[in-house]
Amino acid sequence: MSARVDVDGTTAALPTGGPGALGAPWSSGVRRRPDGEVEVAGVGAGDLAAEHGTPAYVLDEADFRARARAYRGAFEAAFEQIGTGVDVYYAGKALLTVAVARWATQEGLGVDTASGGELAVALRAGVPGAAIGLHGNNKSDGEVLAALDAGVGRIIVDSLVEIERVGDLAASRGVVAPVMVRVTTGVHAGGHEYISTAHEDQKFGLSVTPGPDGGTSPALGALEAVVARPELELLGIHSHIGSQILDPSGFEAAARVVLQLRADLAERTGVLVEEVDLGGGYGIAYLPADEALEPAPVARDVAAAVAAVCSELGTPLPRFSIEPGRAVVGPAGMTLYTVGTVKPVTVSPAGGGSSDAEPFTRLYVSVDGGMSDNIRPALYGADYHAEVVGRLSDAAPVLARVVGKHCESGDIVVHEVLLPGDVRAGDLLAVAATGAYGRSMASNYNALTRPPVVAVAEGDSRVLVRRETVEDLLALDQG
């Protein structure tokens, strides 16, 4: 990555927040005051709600920056030990605003984009083109041309058709396009099936497995096709195995497959690519009992594995790159809601009348947002943690389900959580670790407007993305 920004004070440890911090899954700047109100980076939940309204996405800027430094520092140190370098790209699909892109760049990260829109945000933020990557399994001509015109450092091609398209468009501009080829390694990792991206039966990448005739694999054929096009510069090979990965052995297995493919290409063509990208997907804590991946041990394990494989293959080490997104922004964010309806519901045990289990009561706590600001619980069954953050309560905890205000029974924000038994309308409730994919996947279902993104730092808050209004929605409707 030629447009790196070096930052002093690099660290390899994730932020913990120190004395008084609530700890995982909250950001390091979240604390509960003696009166029970929760604050973020010195700003109380009540003040945030009064100034910005609810629902609102709240980002702890210092926490984001510290996590970016931790990943950069850990991987740079580990790969320096084995005699090679590494670049860290922030995966913008997790959450990309102009300010967030600037934070990532200021902390020495590049920015990985997955669409023309994300590319435009990164460019608006002043991210140098050379520090940007463009992903996507179905890039339009316009997106590719925008990337070429911006001088992006890497276009990750995803199919043989796209290789031809990017080559032709580069020729039309009179430039050489820097490309990586995305491959599917067959390594399965991640939480839900929909976020595991390296198995064969899905839309991304080209398989390293030979076809039914036993000939050249699609991945090797694609690499050879890039080498044959003078309008394309083959930077390297890209792999991404999934999301919310909590077992680092998947990265090591995928690296072995990719490095073998690199050696096979060199044997067939004489071209030894200079870079290998191992993607992202590093898991975070969503519940108090969860343990997130720490970047330092993961970096050491992956570095040791790739060094061993290259030694076995007799090939020099390439430069590496990684793409954390959720791991940087997920824990830095929370969503602040106001409680509306609270309703106890008697739940019959599973299995009907033959069951010995007794019916139980679950408290349904409705908030002023829902699946339009966080679709992940409905889409993936994702788990989150919530707490009442505006006051202290001595009431005994009760089993609760936090739900939204949409016309869907699946409109669940938190499937199961213990909340104070006196939770009531008007209470402020926060859901932790929503920095990744909440805003990015938000919608206007039921014509709800999307919440603002509010950054908090050193006792002050500011709006990064304003709240949508009904007038915004009507302005799009041409009648």
Residue, then its C-alpha position, 0 to 999 in steps of 0.5 A: m500500500s503505497a499511500r500509508v500514513d505512519v502514526d506514533g504510539t502504535t499499540a498491539a492491544l485492544p482497548t480495555g477502558g481501565p477502572g470503571a469501564l463496563g467492559a466487553p461488549w461495550s466500547s472502552g469509553v463506556r462507564r456507569r456513573p454512581d447515579g446509574e446513568v451510563e456515559v460514553a467518553g464522558v457524555g451521558a446517555g441522557d444528554l445524547a438522547a436530549e441532543h440527538g434523539t433516539p434511536a441513534y448510533v453512537l460511536d466512541e471515536a477513541d475506541f475505534r482509533a485504538r482498535a485500528r492501531a491495535y490491528r496495525g501494530a500487531f500484524e506489522a510486528a508479527f510479520e516484521q519478525i518473519g522478514t516481510g511486511v503487511d498492510v491493513y485495510y479497513a473494511g468499509k462495508a462494516l460502516l463507512t462515513v466520511a469521518v470514519a474513513r478519515w479516522a482509518t486513514q489517520e491511523g495508518l489503514g487503507v480503506d477497502t470498498a465494495s461499491g461505487g458508493e463506498l468508493a465515493v465516500a472514501l474519496r470524499a474523505g480524502v483517502p488517497g486512491a493508492a490506499i483504496g481497494l475495490h471489491g465486488n462480485n458484479k462491478s459495473d463499468g461505471e464503478v470500474l472506470a471510477a476506480l481507474d480514474a481515482g487511481v485505486g491501488r487494487i481492484i479485486v477481480d472476481s470472475l473470468v468475465e470481470i477480468e476481460r471487462v477490467g482489461d478492456l476498460a483499462a485499455s479504453r483509459g490508456v492505463v494499466a489496472p492493478v488487480m488481485v484475483r479473489v479465490t475460494t479456498g474451501v476453508h469454512a469459517g465464520g458464524h452463520e452460513y450467509i457470512s461464510t464466504a470461502h465454501e464452493d457453493q456461493k457467489f464469491g471468487l474462483s475455486v482452487t479446486p480443479g473442475p470435473d475434467g481434472g484440469t486447471s482450477p478456475a483460480l489458476g486459470a484466472l491468474e493466468a488470464v490476468v498475466a496474459r493481459p498487458e492492460l492488467e498488473l497482477l498484484g496478488i491473490h486475495s482470500h476471504i473465508g468468512s465473518q465473525i471468526l473466533d478460531p484463527s486456525g481458519f486463516e492459517a489453513a487458507a493461507r496454506v492453500v493460497l501460498q500453494l496456488r502462488a507457487d503453482l502459478a510461478e511454476r507454470t508462468g514464471v510469475l511469482v506474485e508479490e502480495v497475498d491478502l488474507g481478508g478479514g472476519y476477525g470476531i468480536a464480543y457481542l455478549p458479556a461472556d464472549e471472548a473476542l479475538e486478540p490481534a497480537p496472538v492471531a498475527r503471530d500464529v498466522a505469521a508463523a504459519v505462512a513462514a513455515v509454508c513458504s519454507e516448505l514450498g521454497t518460495p520467498l515470502p510475499r507481502f501480506s494484507i488483511e482487512p478488519g472491519r467489524a473488529v475495528v468498528g463493531p465494539a466502538g458503537m452502540t445504539l441508543y433507544t427509548v423504551g415504549t411499550v412493556k408487555p409481559v407475555t406468558v410463554s408455553p413450553a416447547g412440546g405442548g401438553s406432554s412437557d413437564a416444563e412450566p409456562f414462564t413469563r417473558l417481558y417484551v420491551s418495545v423500543d423506537g427502532g428495530m429491524s430497520d436500524n439493525i437487521r442482523p438479529a432477524l437475518y442471522g439470528a445474531d445475539y446482542h446485549a442490552e442494558v437500561v442506561g439512563r438510571l439505576s434500578d434495584a429491581a430484580p432482573v427479569l427475562a426480557r426480549v427487546v423488540g422493535k416497532h415494525c410490522e413483523s413478529g421477527d422484528i427482534v433487537v435482542h433475543e434474550v437479556l436480563l433487564p430490571g423488572d421495573v423497566r418502563a416507558g421512557d427508559l433509555l436502553a442501549v444495545a452494545a457492539t452495533g458499530a458494524y453493519g447496523r447503519s450499513m444495512a439499515s433500511n426505511y422499512n415501514a417508512l421509518t427514517r434512519p438514525p443519525v451516526v453520532a461520534v463521541a470523544e473527550g466529553d463532546s458529541r458531534v453528528l457524523v451523519r444526520r438523522e433522515t427525515v420524512e421529508d427526505l423520504l418524500a423527496l425521493d417519491q416522484g408521485 
